[in-house]
Amino acid sequence: MRLCVKIYIAGPMRGLPHFNFDQFDSAKQRLNHRGYAVVSPADLDRQCGFDPSLLPEDFDWCTTPDDFDFAECVERDIDAIKTCDAIYMLDGWEHSVGAKAELALAQWLGLEILYQTEPEKGALPEESSARKEYPLYRGLFQYFPRALCAISHHSWANNEKHNPGEPLHWSRHKSDDHEDALLRHVIDGDWQGVAWRALARLEVELETLST
């Protein structure tokens, strides 16, 4: 049984439905199960009387309600991090100004850093002789130039649809049912979608094997 420590959850909120509270709640449950005492900014917001589940579904999630004191929220979260032993970074934190600031503060304070998904490790072997076994240009780009262009456009189009105005990124937390989605694309004859989902599932599998 691991020694219980106090951990703060950081992650994206603004721009996501209900400010991503469901992901914070799920993470809290997982961390509690692992023996952590958890501080969640979603819970802190609720304690202050702010509950996004009470807002209308057509609310602009890129904004905050007029009566929400953002400066007070920032100060409260900073104080909370200072009481913790570790910080847990939800997927998508790289695209959140607030989460990146919280990570920087945690690093400055010397807190333990944990991630929902570990930062990507090098995809290629480190040994030069082994790296020659991965001919990315001759074995990939020369094999499938049109397919790769179609995949890149598929990523761009979906980012414009699901993350308008945001830099191109893979929002993993929004959809991870790759097998079901792949088969739906097969039924629809959407081979770009099939290939994208197959690559996504393979990437997840390779990440799991490398940890």
Backbone as a printed PyTorch tensor [residue, N CA C, xyz], in Angstrom:
tensor([[[  0.8570,  -1.1920,   0.0000],
         [  0.0000,   0.0000,   0.0000],
         [  0.8910,   1.2400,   0.0000]],

        [[  0.7050,   2.1110,  -0.9710],
         [  1.5610,   3.2840,  -1.0790],
         [  1.2140,   4.2940,   0.0040]],

        [[  2.2300,   5.0600,   0.4120],
         [  2.0210,   6.1200,   1.3720],
         [  1.1140,   7.1810,   0.7470]],

        [[  0.0450,   7.5150,   1.4290],
         [ -0.9180,   8.4810,   0.8850],
         [ -0.3130,   9.8730,   0.8560]],

        [[ -0.4440,  10.5430,  -0.2810],
         [ -0.0100,  11.9260,  -0.4140],
         [ -1.1800,  12.7470,  -0.9300]],

        [[ -1.0360,  14.0360,  -0.8070],
         [ -2.0790,  14.9520,  -1.2610],
         [ -1.7410,  15.4220,  -2.6590]],

        [[ -2.6710,  15.2880,  -3.5720],
         [ -2.3950,  15.5620,  -4.9800],
         [ -3.4420,  16.5210,  -5.5480]],

        [[ -2.9720,  17.4260,  -6.3880],
         [ -3.8260,  18.4270,  -7.0350],
         [ -4.0310,  18.0290,  -8.4890]],

        [[ -5.2660,  18.1140,  -8.9690],
         [ -5.5610,  17.7900, -10.3710],
         [ -5.5370,  19.0630, -11.2030]],

        [[ -4.7750,  19.0380, -12.2880],
         [ -4.7180,  20.1680, -13.2170],
         [ -5.1020,  19.6810, -14.6090]],

        [[ -5.7760,  20.5250, -15.3680],
         [ -6.1570,  20.1290, -16.7100],
         [ -6.9640,  21.1980, -17.4050]],

        [[ -7.3470,  20.9420, -18.6490],
         [ -8.1080,  21.9350, -19.4230],
         [ -9.5320,  22.0750, -18.9080]],

        [[-10.0160,  23.2780, -18.9250],
         [-11.4010,  23.5380, -18.5140],
         [-12.1260,  24.3920, -19.5510]],

        [[-11.6290,  25.6030, -19.7350],
         [-12.3140,  26.5400, -20.6290],
         [-12.3280,  25.9970, -22.0620]],

        [[-13.4830,  26.1140, -22.6970],
         [-13.6380,  25.6450, -24.0700],
         [-14.2000,  24.2410, -24.1630]],

        [[-14.2950,  23.5320, -23.0320],
         [-14.8330,  22.1740, -23.0190],
         [-16.2070,  22.1650, -22.3480]],

        [[-17.1140,  21.2990, -22.8080],
         [-18.4600,  21.2540, -22.2210],
         [-18.4160,  21.0900, -20.7070]],

        [[-19.1960,  21.8980, -20.0110],
         [-19.2700,  21.8820, -18.5450],
         [-17.8800,  22.0470, -17.9250]],

        [[-17.0160,  22.7420, -18.6710],
         [-15.6590,  23.0460, -18.2150],
         [-14.8880,  21.7870, -17.8010]],

        [[-15.2390,  20.6730, -18.4320],
         [-14.4920,  19.4180, -18.2630],
         [-14.6150,  18.8510, -16.8510]],

        [[-15.6190,  19.2580, -16.1060],
         [-15.7590,  18.7940, -14.7280],
         [-15.8490,  17.2740, -14.6300]],

        [[-16.4700,  16.6310, -15.6350],
         [-16.6150,  15.1750, -15.5660],
         [-15.2650,  14.4710, -15.5630]],

        [[-14.2850,  15.0200, -16.3080],
         [-12.9530,  14.4200, -16.3330],
         [-12.2310,  14.6340, -15.0040]],

        [[-12.4260,  15.7920, -14.3920],
         [-11.8480,  16.0320, -13.0760],
         [-12.4590,  15.0890, -12.0390]],

        [[-13.7640,  14.8660, -12.1300],
         [-14.4290,  13.9710, -11.1860],
         [-13.9550,  12.5260, -11.3650]],

        [[-13.8100,  12.0970, -12.6170],
         [-13.3310,  10.7320, -12.8780],
         [-11.9070,  10.5520, -12.3730]],

        [[-11.0580,  11.5690, -12.6060],
         [ -9.6710,  11.4870, -12.1470],
         [ -9.6160,  11.4320, -10.6250]],

        [[-10.4530,  12.2100,  -9.9670],
         [-10.4780,  12.1840,  -8.5010],
         [-10.8310,  10.7900,  -7.9990]],

        [[-11.7990,  10.1570,  -8.6260],
         [-12.2020,   8.8200,  -8.2160],
         [-11.0520,   7.8250,  -8.3940]],

        [[-10.3550,   7.9210,  -9.5300],
         [ -9.2310,   7.0100,  -9.7780],
         [ -8.1150,   7.2280,  -8.7590]],

        [[ -7.8100,   8.4750,  -8.4800],
         [ -6.7080,   8.7890,  -7.5670],
         [ -7.0540,   8.4270,  -6.1340]],

        [[ -8.3080,   8.6230,  -5.7490],
         [ -8.7450,   8.1980,  -4.4210],
         [ -8.5710,   6.6870,  -4.2670]],

        [[ -8.9100,   5.9750,  -5.3290],
         [ -8.7990,   4.5140,  -5.3080],
         [ -7.3420,   4.0760,  -5.1660]],

        [[ -6.4130,   4.8820,  -5.6660],
         [ -4.9880,   4.5720,  -5.5770],
         [ -4.3750,   5.0480,  -4.2650]],

        [[ -5.1870,   5.6270,  -3.4040],
         [ -4.7040,   5.9980,  -2.0840],
         [ -4.3060,   7.4360,  -1.9000]],

        [[ -4.6270,   8.2970,  -2.8620],
         [ -4.2860,   9.7080,  -2.7590],
         [ -5.4070,  10.4860,  -2.0680]],

        [[ -5.0260,  11.4940,  -1.3290],
         [ -5.9630,  12.5340,  -0.9210],
         [ -5.9550,  13.5620,  -2.0560]],

        [[ -7.1260,  13.9110,  -2.5630],
         [ -7.2070,  14.6600,  -3.8150],
         [ -7.8050,  16.0450,  -3.6100]],

        [[ -7.1710,  17.0360,  -4.2460],
         [ -7.7240,  18.3870,  -4.3270],
         [ -8.0760,  18.6390,  -5.7880]],

        [[ -9.3560,  18.8250,  -6.0660],
         [ -9.8270,  19.0530,  -7.4310],
         [-10.3640,  20.4680,  -7.5540]],

        [[ -9.8890,  21.2430,  -8.5300],
         [-10.4320,  22.5920,  -8.7330],
         [-11.9200,  22.5720,  -9.0640]],

        [[-12.4040,  21.4640,  -9.6140],
         [-13.8430,  21.3610,  -9.8690],
         [-14.6050,  21.3660,  -8.5440]],

        [[-14.0950,  20.6290,  -7.5590],
         [-14.7280,  20.6220,  -6.2460],
         [-14.6220,  21.9990,  -5.5780]],

        [[-13.4670,  22.6480,  -5.7440],
         [-13.2940,  23.9750,  -5.1540],
         [-14.2840,  24.9670,  -5.7510]],

        [[-14.5210,  24.8390,  -7.0560],
         [-15.5090,  25.7110,  -7.7020],
         [-16.9000,  25.4620,  -7.1330]],

        [[-17.2540,  24.1850,  -6.9710],
         [-18.5770,  23.8600,  -6.4410],
         [-18.7420,  24.3970,  -5.0170]],

        [[-17.6710,  24.2880,  -4.2350],
         [-17.7240,  24.7890,  -2.8640],
         [-17.9530,  26.2960,  -2.8270]],

        [[-17.5250,  26.9790,  -3.8870],
         [-17.7210,  28.4350,  -3.9740],
         [-19.0450,  28.7970,  -4.6410]],

        [[-19.8590,  27.7760,  -4.9500],
         [-21.1720,  28.0300,  -5.5200],
         [-21.2360,  28.0160,  -7.0370]],

        [[-20.1320,  27.5980,  -7.7020],
         [-20.1300,  27.5620,  -9.1660],
         [-20.2520,  26.1190,  -9.6450]],

        [[-21.3520,  25.8000, -10.2940],
         [-21.6090,  24.4490, -10.7930],
         [-22.0430,  24.5540, -12.2540]],

        [[-21.1630,  24.1950, -13.2090],
         [-21.5010,  24.3480, -14.6350],
         [-22.6510,  23.4580, -15.0920]],

        [[-22.9940,  22.4250, -14.3040],
         [-24.1260,  21.5810, -14.7000],
         [-25.4360,  22.3500, -14.6250]],

        [[-25.4310,  23.4830, -13.9310],
         [-26.6350,  24.3060, -13.8140],
         [-26.7530,  25.3290, -14.9430]],

        [[-25.7110,  25.4300, -15.7610],
         [-25.7350,  26.3780, -16.8750],
         [-26.4830,  25.7770, -18.0590]],

        [[-27.0450,  26.5970, -18.9340],
         [-27.7580,  26.0630, -20.1040],
         [-26.7990,  25.3530, -21.0610]],

        [[-27.3070,  24.3720, -21.7830],
         [-26.4690,  23.5780, -22.6830],
         [-25.8620,  24.4150, -23.7990]],

        [[-26.4930,  25.5310, -24.1740],
         [-25.9590,  26.3840, -25.2350],
         [-25.0270,  27.4540, -24.6950]],

        [[-24.5900,  27.3100, -23.4450],
         [-23.6580,  28.2760, -22.8640],
         [-22.3390,  28.2580, -23.6360]],

        [[-21.7190,  29.4040, -23.7830],
         [-20.4330,  29.5040, -24.4700],
         [-19.3430,  29.0920, -23.4930]],

        [[-18.8600,  27.8470, -23.6390],
         [-17.8890,  27.2840, -22.6910],
         [-16.5090,  27.9090, -22.8230]],

        [[-16.3250,  28.7790, -23.8160],
         [-15.0570,  29.5060, -23.9400],
         [-15.0440,  30.7580, -23.0590]],

        [[-16.1550,  31.0450, -22.4020],
         [-16.2660,  32.2010, -21.5130],
         [-16.5730,  31.7210, -20.1010]],

        [[-16.6270,  32.6480, -19.1610],
         [-17.0600,  32.3340, -17.8030],
         [-18.2390,  33.2450, -17.4570]],

        [[-19.1100,  32.8010, -16.5710],
         [-20.2550,  33.6480, -16.1880],
         [-19.8010,  35.0010, -15.6440]],

        [[-20.6210,  35.9910, -15.8040],
         [-20.2760,  37.3490, -15.3850],
         [-19.9740,  37.4390, -13.8980]],

        [[-20.6290,  36.6060, -13.0880],
         [-20.4410,  36.6870, -11.6390],
         [-19.3090,  35.7920, -11.1370]],

        [[-18.5530,  35.2040, -12.0590],
         [-17.4350,  34.3320, -11.6680],
         [-16.1800,  35.1820, -11.4970]],

        [[-15.5920,  35.1550, -10.2970],
         [-14.4060,  35.9470,  -9.9940],
         [-13.1600,  35.1490, -10.3750]],

        [[-12.6500,  35.3910, -11.5710],
         [-11.5380,  34.6010, -12.0800],
         [-10.2550,  34.8210, -11.2680]],

        [[ -9.9850,  36.0640, -10.9030],
         [ -8.7730,  36.3570, -10.1330],
         [ -8.7980,  35.6350,  -8.7860]],

        [[ -9.9520,  35.6110,  -8.1620],
         [-10.0840,  34.8970,  -6.8870],
         [ -9.8740,  33.4020,  -7.0790]],

        [[-10.3640,  32.8810,  -8.2130],
         [-10.1970,  31.4640,  -8.5320],
         [ -8.7160,  31.1150,  -8.6940]],

        [[ -7.9700,  31.9550,  -9.4070],
         [ -6.5460,  31.7250,  -9.6150],
         [ -5.8050,  31.7040,  -8.2720]],

        [[ -6.0920,  32.6810,  -7.4380],
         [ -5.4300,  32.7620,  -6.1280],
         [ -5.7610,  31.5440,  -5.2740]],

        [[ -6.9980,  31.1060,  -5.3230],
         [ -7.4230,  29.9350,  -4.5610],
         [ -6.7010,  28.6710,  -5.0180]],

        [[ -6.5920,  28.4990,  -6.3490],
         [ -5.9320,  27.3070,  -6.8830],
         [ -4.4420,  27.3020,  -6.5630]],

        [[ -3.7980,  28.4660,  -6.6230],
         [ -2.3800,  28.5500,  -6.2650],
         [ -2.1800,  28.1470,  -4.8100]],

        [[ -3.0460,  28.6530,  -3.9280],
         [ -2.9450,  28.2930,  -2.5130],
         [ -3.1410,  26.7910,  -2.3150]],

        [[ -4.0450,  26.1940,  -3.1010],
         [ -4.3050,  24.7600,  -2.9840],
         [ -3.0900,  23.9460,  -3.4050]],

        [[ -2.4580,  24.3330,  -4.5040],
         [ -1.2750,  23.6140,  -4.9830],
         [ -0.1680,  23.6510,  -3.9380]],

        [[ -0.0280,  24.7630,  -3.2510],
         [  1.0330,  24.9260,  -2.2490],
         [  0.8570,  23.9910,  -1.0620]],

        [[ -0.3510,  23.4320,  -0.8940],
         [ -0.5940,  22.4970,   0.2070],
         [ -0.3960,  21.0480,  -0.1980]],

        [[ -0.0930,  20.8180,  -1.4780],
         [ -0.0470,  19.4480,  -1.9980],
         [  1.3810,  18.9130,  -2.1310]],

        [[  1.4500,  17.5920,  -2.2690],
         [  2.7210,  16.9080,  -2.4510],
         [  2.9760,  16.5620,  -3.9180]],

        [[  1.9180,  16.5810,  -4.7320],
         [  2.0390,  16.1570,  -6.1230],
         [  0.9700,  16.8460,  -6.9490]],

        [[  1.1530,  16.8190,  -8.2660],
         [  0.1570,  17.3550,  -9.1990],
         [ -0.0850,  16.3040, -10.2770]],

        [[ -1.3450,  16.1590, -10.6820],
         [ -1.7530,  15.1650, -11.6750],
         [ -2.2800,  15.9050, -12.8970]],

        [[ -1.6380,  15.6960, -14.0460],
         [ -1.9690,  16.4370, -15.2590],
         [ -2.9340,  15.6290, -16.1340]],

        [[ -4.1500,  16.1540, -16.2780],
         [ -5.1250,  15.5210, -17.1600],
         [ -4.7150,  15.6770, -18.6200]],

        [[ -5.1410,  14.7380, -19.4590],
         [ -4.8860,  14.8450, -20.8940],
         [ -5.4190,  16.1670, -21.4260]],

        [[ -4.6340,  16.7930, -22.3010],
         [ -5.0070,  18.0720, -22.8710],
         [ -4.4150,  19.2520, -22.1300]],

        [[ -3.6440,  18.9750, -21.0720],
         [ -3.0760,  20.0720, -20.2780],
         [ -2.1490,  20.9500, -21.1120]],

        [[ -1.5270,  20.3770, -22.1460],
         [ -0.5800,  21.1380, -22.9670],
         [ -1.2370,  22.3180, -23.6690]],

        [[ -2.5600,  22.2670, -23.8310],
         [ -3.2840,  23.3000, -24.5650],
         [ -4.0680,  24.2190, -23.6240]],

        [[ -3.7510,  24.1550, -22.3320],
         [ -4.4200,  24.9890, -21.3450],
         [ -3.4130,  25.9250, -20.6910]],

        [[ -3.6310,  27.2150, -20.8310],
         [ -2.7310,  28.1980, -20.2240],
         [ -2.6920,  28.0050, -18.7040]],

        [[ -3.8700,  27.8130, -18.1070],
         [ -3.9340,  27.6520, -16.6640],
         [ -3.2220,  26.4080, -16.1770]],

        [[ -3.4450,  25.2750, -16.8570],
         [ -2.8140,  24.0210, -16.4410],
         [ -1.2920,  24.0960, -16.5820]],

        [[ -0.8190,  24.7430, -17.6360],
         [  0.6290,  24.8900, -17.8060],
         [  1.2190,  25.7760, -16.7090]],

        [[  0.4770,  26.7970, -16.2990],
         [  0.9390,  27.6520, -15.2070],
         [  0.9750,  26.8700, -13.8980]],

        [[ -0.0390,  26.0300, -13.6760],
         [ -0.0750,  25.2130, -12.4610],
         [  1.0710,  24.2010, -12.4500]],

        [[  1.3780,  23.6310, -13.6090],
         [  2.5100,  22.7080, -13.7060],
         [  3.8160,  23.4250, -13.3820]],

        [[  3.9800,  24.6340, -13.9250],
         [  5.2070,  25.3850, -13.6610],
         [  5.3540,  25.6840, -12.1670]],

        [[  4.2500,  26.0310, -11.5190],
         [  4.2910,  26.2880, -10.0810],
         [  4.6560,  25.0150,  -9.3220]],

        [[  4.0550,  23.8950,  -9.7140],
         [  4.3470,  22.6200,  -9.0470],
         [  5.8190,  22.2410,  -9.2120]],

        [[  6.3590,  22.4600, -10.4120],
         [  7.7770,  22.1620, -10.6400],
         [  8.6550,  23.0810,  -9.7940]],

        [[  8.2760,  24.3370,  -9.6840],
         [  9.0250,  25.3020,  -8.8840],
         [  9.0320,  24.8960,  -7.4050]],

        [[  7.8850,  24.3620,  -6.9500],
         [  7.7720,  23.9440,  -5.5580],
         [  8.3850,  22.5670,  -5.3040]],

        [[  8.7820,  21.8790,  -6.3680],
         [  9.3870,  20.5590,  -6.2210],
         [  8.3920,  19.4480,  -5.9920]],

        [[  7.1430,  19.6320,  -6.4440],
         [  6.1280,  18.5940,  -6.2770],
         [  6.3800,  17.4340,  -7.2400]],

        [[  5.8870,  16.2700,  -6.8730],
         [  5.9180,  15.1190,  -7.7790],
         [  4.9550,  15.3900,  -8.9290]],

        [[  5.3510,  15.0570, -10.1510],
         [  4.5190,  15.2980, -11.3340],
         [  4.0150,  13.9560, -11.8680]],

        [[  2.7080,  13.8160, -11.9460],
         [  2.0910,  12.6230, -12.5050],
         [  1.2220,  13.0280, -13.6950]],

        [[  1.0510,  12.1160, -14.6330],
         [  0.2990,  12.4170, -15.8500],
         [ -0.7590,  11.3430, -16.0940]],

        [[ -1.9190,  11.7710, -16.5800],
         [ -2.9180,  10.7990, -17.0180],
         [ -2.3480,   9.9510, -18.1430]],

        [[ -1.6900,  10.6010, -19.0950],
         [ -0.9440,   9.9060, -20.1500],
         [  0.4800,  10.4150, -20.1030]],

        [[  1.4340,   9.5260, -19.9160],
         [  2.8230,   9.9430, -19.8060],
         [  3.2710,  10.6760, -21.0640]],

        [[  4.1030,  11.7270, -20.9270],
         [  4.6200,  12.4300, -22.1040],
         [  5.2720,  11.4520, -23.0750]],

        [[  5.0930,  11.7540, -24.3290],
         [  5.5740,  10.8570, -25.3830],
         [  7.0800,  10.6580, -25.3160]],

        [[  7.4850,   9.3990, -25.3190],
         [  8.8990,   9.0710, -25.3610],
         [  9.3460,   8.9950, -26.8160]],

        [[ 10.6440,   8.9380, -27.0210],
         [ 11.1510,   8.8460, -28.3740],
         [ 10.5960,   7.6410, -29.1040]],

        [[ 10.0880,   7.8530, -30.3050],
         [  9.4840,   6.7500, -31.0500],
         [ 10.5310,   5.8620, -31.7010]],

        [[ 11.7430,   6.3710, -31.8810],
         [ 12.8030,   5.6090, -32.5400],
         [ 13.8010,   5.0830, -31.5190]],

        [[ 14.4480,   3.9640, -31.8110],
         [ 15.4990,   3.4540, -30.9210],
         [ 16.6380,   4.4610, -30.8130]],

        [[ 17.3630,   4.3890, -29.7290],
         [ 18.4690,   5.3260, -29.5290],
         [ 19.7240,   4.8920, -30.2680]],

        [[ 19.9390,   3.5970, -30.4300],
         [ 21.1400,   3.0980, -31.1030],
         [ 21.0620,   3.3850, -32.5990]],

        [[ 22.1420,   3.9130, -33.1440],
         [ 22.1540,   4.3090, -34.5580],
         [ 21.9300,   3.1310, -35.4880]],

        [[ 22.4600,   1.9660, -35.1360],
         [ 22.2900,   0.7920, -36.0070],
         [ 20.8320,   0.3680, -36.0630]],

        [[ 20.1310,   0.4490, -34.9180],
         [ 18.7220,   0.0570, -34.8790],
         [ 17.8460,   1.0860, -35.5860]],

        [[ 18.2540,   2.3480, -35.5490],
         [ 17.4540,   3.3970, -36.1790],
         [ 17.3760,   3.2060, -37.6910]],

        [[ 18.3790,   2.5430, -38.2700],
         [ 18.3760,   2.2980, -39.7100],
         [ 17.2800,   1.3290, -40.1230]],

        [[ 16.7160,   0.6270, -39.1390],
         [ 15.6400,  -0.3200, -39.4430],
         [ 14.2820,   0.3800, -39.5440]],

        [[ 14.2910,   1.7210, -39.4260],
         [ 13.0570,   2.4970, -39.5040],
         [ 13.1720,   3.5260, -40.6370]],

        [[ 13.1230,   3.0640, -41.8920],
         [ 13.2560,   3.9840, -43.0400],
         [ 11.9620,   4.7750, -43.2560]],

        [[ 11.8110,   5.8560, -42.5020],
         [ 10.5410,   6.5880, -42.5110],
         [ 10.1800,   7.1340, -43.8910]],

        [[ 11.1810,   7.6140, -44.6230],
         [ 10.8810,   8.1590, -45.9480],
         [ 10.6350,   7.0390, -46.9510]],

        [[ 11.6030,   6.1150, -47.0780],
         [ 11.4780,   5.0650, -48.1070],
         [ 10.4230,   4.0250, -47.7400]],

        [[ 10.2250,   3.7750, -46.4350],
         [  9.2870,   2.7350, -46.0350],
         [  7.9040,   3.2340, -45.6750]],

        [[  7.7250,   4.5610, -45.6260],
         [  6.4220,   5.1130, -45.2680],
         [  5.9610,   6.1530, -46.2790]],

        [[  6.6810,   7.2640, -46.3740],
         [  6.2480,   8.3470, -47.2480],
         [  6.2610,   7.9460, -48.7220]],

        [[  7.2620,   7.1440, -49.1350],
         [  7.2620,   6.7160, -50.5350],
         [  6.2260,   5.6320, -50.8000]],

        [[  5.8380,   4.8900, -49.7540],
         [  4.8270,   3.8530, -49.9190],
         [  3.4230,   4.4540, -50.0520]],

        [[  3.0810,   5.3760, -49.1700],
         [  1.6960,   5.8310, -49.0540],
         [  1.5710,   7.3650, -49.0900]],

        [[  2.0910,   8.0400, -50.0790],
         [  2.0630,   9.5150, -50.0570],
         [  0.6530,  10.0860, -50.0460]],

        [[ -0.2520,   9.5510, -50.8680],
         [ -1.6070,  10.0870, -50.9360],
         [ -2.3870,   9.7760, -49.6590]],

        [[ -2.2040,   8.5440, -49.1590],
         [ -2.9090,   8.1610, -47.9390],
         [ -2.4750,   9.0230, -46.7630]],

        [[ -1.1750,   9.3110, -46.6600],
         [ -0.6830,  10.1350, -45.5580],
         [ -1.1870,  11.5670, -45.6700]],

        [[ -1.2540,  12.0840, -46.8810],
         [ -1.8310,  13.4200, -47.0660],
         [ -3.2990,  13.4380, -46.6360]],

        [[ -4.0320,  12.3720, -46.9900],
         [ -5.4450,  12.3000, -46.6210],
         [ -5.6060,  12.2230, -45.1060]],

        [[ -4.7340,  11.4740, -44.4230],
         [ -4.7950,  11.3610, -42.9670],
         [ -4.5300,  12.7200, -42.3190]],

        [[ -3.5170,  13.4370, -42.8250],
         [ -3.2050,  14.7460, -42.2400],
         [ -4.3740,  15.7030, -42.4120]],

        [[ -5.0500,  15.6460, -43.5740],
         [ -6.2150,  16.5060, -43.7890],
         [ -7.3580,  16.0940, -42.8720]],

        [[ -7.5140,  14.8000, -42.6500],
         [ -8.5560,  14.3010, -41.7450],
         [ -8.3390,  14.8530, -40.3390]],

        [[ -7.0850,  14.8670, -39.8810],
         [ -6.7700,  15.4110, -38.5610],
         [ -7.1190,  16.8990, -38.5060]],

        [[ -6.7460,  17.6130, -39.5450],
         [ -7.0240,  19.0610, -39.5910],
         [ -8.5250,  19.3290, -39.5700]],

        [[ -9.2810,  18.5930, -40.4070],
         [-10.7220,  18.8280, -40.5150],
         [-11.4270,  18.5390, -39.2000]],

        [[-11.0110,  17.4830, -38.5190],
         [-11.6590,  17.1430, -37.2580],
         [-11.2930,  18.1280, -36.1570]],

        [[-10.0700,  18.6610, -36.2070],
         [ -9.6980,  19.6670, -35.2160],
         [-10.5140,  20.9370, -35.4280]],

        [[-10.7320,  21.3140, -36.6930],
         [-11.5530,  22.4870, -36.9860],
         [-12.9990,  22.2780, -36.5320]],

        [[-13.4590,  21.0400, -36.5820],
         [-14.8400,  20.7360, -36.1990],
         [-15.0140,  20.6770, -34.6860]],

        [[-14.0900,  19.9870, -34.0060],
         [-14.2560,  19.7290, -32.5810],
         [-13.4920,  20.7040, -31.6860]],

        [[-12.4430,  21.3420, -32.2230],
         [-11.6430,  22.2840, -31.4330],
         [-11.4330,  23.5830, -32.2090]],

        [[-12.5130,  24.2300, -32.6460],
         [-12.3570,  25.4260, -33.4880],
         [-11.5440,  26.5110, -32.8000]],

        [[-10.5900,  27.0440, -33.5500],
         [ -9.7660,  28.1240, -33.0240],
         [ -8.5720,  27.6700, -32.2170]],

        [[ -8.4550,  26.3610, -31.9530],
         [ -7.3410,  25.8410, -31.1660],
         [ -6.2610,  25.2890, -32.0940]],

        [[ -4.9990,  25.2670, -31.6250],
         [ -3.9380,  24.6500, -32.4310],
         [ -4.2570,  23.1840, -32.6930]],

        [[ -3.7520,  22.6680, -33.7910],
         [ -3.9910,  21.2760, -34.1370],
         [ -3.4420,  20.3620, -33.0490]],

        [[ -4.2940,  19.5140, -32.4730],
         [ -3.8540,  18.5600, -31.4580],
         [ -4.8570,  17.4210, -31.3810]],

        [[ -4.4180,  16.3110, -30.8220],
         [ -5.2420,  15.1210, -30.6740],
         [ -5.9370,  15.1940, -29.3180]],

        [[ -7.2310,  15.4220, -29.3010],
         [ -8.0000,  15.5010, -28.0540],
         [ -8.3920,  14.0890, -27.6250]],

        [[ -7.4550,  13.3990, -27.0320],
         [ -7.6680,  11.9860, -26.7000],
         [ -8.8410,  11.7670, -25.7670]],

        [[ -9.0380,  12.6940, -24.8150],
         [-10.0640,  12.5000, -23.8010],
         [-11.4790,  12.5990, -24.3650]],

        [[-11.6210,  13.1030, -25.5930],
         [-12.9560,  13.2840, -26.1520],
         [-13.5040,  12.0080, -26.7890]],

        [[-12.6160,  11.1160, -27.2230],
         [-13.0890,   9.9020, -27.8910],
         [-11.9820,   8.8500, -27.8790]],

        [[-12.2410,   7.7190, -27.2130],
         [-11.2450,   6.6530, -27.1810],
         [-11.8370,   5.2950, -27.5820]],

        [[-13.0360,   5.3090, -28.1890],
         [-13.6690,   4.0620, -28.6360],
         [-13.1990,   3.7340, -30.0560]],

        [[-11.8960,   3.5710, -30.2240],
         [-11.3210,   3.4590, -31.5650],
         [-11.8490,   2.2540, -32.3410]],

        [[-12.0070,   1.1180, -31.6650],
         [-12.4670,  -0.0810, -32.3760],
         [-13.8810,   0.1100, -32.9330]],

        [[-14.7900,   0.6090, -32.0830],
         [-16.1690,   0.8310, -32.5380],
         [-16.2200,   1.8790, -33.6440]],

        [[-15.4560,   2.9760, -33.4510],
         [-15.4660,   4.0420, -34.4530],
         [-14.8940,   3.5450, -35.7750]],

        [[-13.8480,   2.7220, -35.7010],
         [-13.2440,   2.1840, -36.9260],
         [-14.2790,   1.3860, -37.7260]],

        [[-15.0380,   0.5410, -37.0350],
         [-16.0290,  -0.2730, -37.7430],
         [-17.1700,   0.5780, -38.2920]],

        [[-17.5130,   1.6440, -37.5780],
         [-18.5450,   2.5450, -38.1240],
         [-18.0510,   3.1850, -39.4210]],

        [[-16.7640,   3.5560, -39.4530],
         [-16.1990,   4.1250, -40.6750],
         [-16.1790,   3.0950, -41.8050]],

        [[-15.9370,   1.8260, -41.4640],
         [-15.9640,   0.7590, -42.4850],
         [-17.3510,   0.6790, -43.1050]],

        [[-18.3780,   0.6820, -42.2480],
         [-19.7600,   0.5980, -42.7360],
         [-20.0930,   1.7770, -43.6380]],

        [[-19.5710,   2.9620, -43.2710],
         [-19.8430,   4.1680, -44.0550],
         [-18.9590,   4.2750, -45.2980]],

        [[-17.9630,   3.3910, -45.4080],
         [-17.0340,   3.4900, -46.5360],
         [-16.1060,   4.6750, -46.4290]],

        [[-15.8740,   5.1470, -45.2080],
         [-14.9900,   6.2940, -44.9650],
         [-13.5910,   5.7550, -44.6540]],

        [[-12.7810,   5.5590, -45.6930],
         [-11.4910,   4.8980, -45.4960],
         [-10.4590,   5.8180, -44.8520]],

        [[-10.6270,   7.1210, -44.9850],
         [ -9.7630,   8.0330, -44.2290],
         [-10.0120,   7.8630, -42.7350]],

        [[-11.2900,   7.7910, -42.3650],
         [-11.6370,   7.5860, -40.9610],
         [-11.1500,   6.2430, -40.4510]],

        [[-11.2570,   5.2000, -41.2920],
         [-10.7640,   3.8780, -40.9100],
         [ -9.2690,   3.9380, -40.6150]],

        [[ -8.5180,   4.5320, -41.5440],
         [ -7.0630,   4.5910, -41.3880],
         [ -6.6770,   5.4260, -40.1640]],

        [[ -7.3720,   6.5390, -39.9480],
         [ -7.0500,   7.3990, -38.8000],
         [ -7.2860,   6.6620, -37.4930]],

        [[ -8.4290,   5.9860, -37.3980],
         [ -8.7420,   5.2510, -36.1710],
         [ -7.7860,   4.0720, -35.9580]],

        [[ -7.3820,   3.4240, -37.0410],
         [ -6.4220,   2.3270, -36.9200],
         [ -5.0830,   2.8470, -36.3930]],

        [[ -4.6490,   3.9990, -36.9040],
         [ -3.4020,   4.5920, -36.4270],
         [ -3.5240,   5.0150, -34.9620]],

        [[ -4.6720,   5.5730, -34.5880],
         [ -4.8840,   5.9920, -33.2030],
         [ -4.8290,   4.7870, -32.2730]],

        [[ -5.4820,   3.6990, -32.6620],
         [ -5.4810,   2.4910, -31.8180],
         [ -4.0810,   1.8940, -31.7240]],

        [[ -3.3390,   1.9010, -32.8230],
         [ -1.9750,   1.3880, -32.8200],
         [ -1.0820,   2.2500, -31.9330]],

        [[ -1.2420,   3.5720, -32.0050],
         [ -0.4330,   4.4750, -31.1890],
         [ -0.6470,   4.2010, -29.7090]],

        [[ -1.9160,   4.0240, -29.3050],
         [ -2.2400,   3.7340, -27.9080],
         [ -1.6190,   2.4080, -27.4940]],

        [[ -1.7100,   1.4100, -28.3620],
         [ -1.1560,   0.0900, -28.0540],
         [  0.3570,   0.1570, -27.8920]],

        [[  1.0350,   0.8710, -28.7870],
         [  2.5000,   0.9790, -28.7070],
         [  2.9240,   1.7600, -27.4610]],

        [[  2.1530,   2.7730, -27.0980],
         [  2.4570,   3.5170, -25.8700],
         [  2.3370,   2.6130, -24.6570]],

        [[  1.3020,   1.7600, -24.6590],
         [  1.1100,   0.8530, -23.5290],
         [  2.2640,  -0.1340, -23.4200]],

        [[  2.7240,  -0.6480, -24.5490],
         [  3.8140,  -1.6290, -24.5450],
         [  5.1430,  -1.0100, -24.1230]],

        [[  5.2800,   0.3040, -24.3290],
         [  6.5560,   0.9540, -24.0240],
         [  6.6780,   1.3810, -22.5710]],

        [[  5.5490,   1.2950, -21.8080],
         [  5.5910,   1.7310, -20.4100],
         [  5.9010,   0.5730, -19.4800]]])
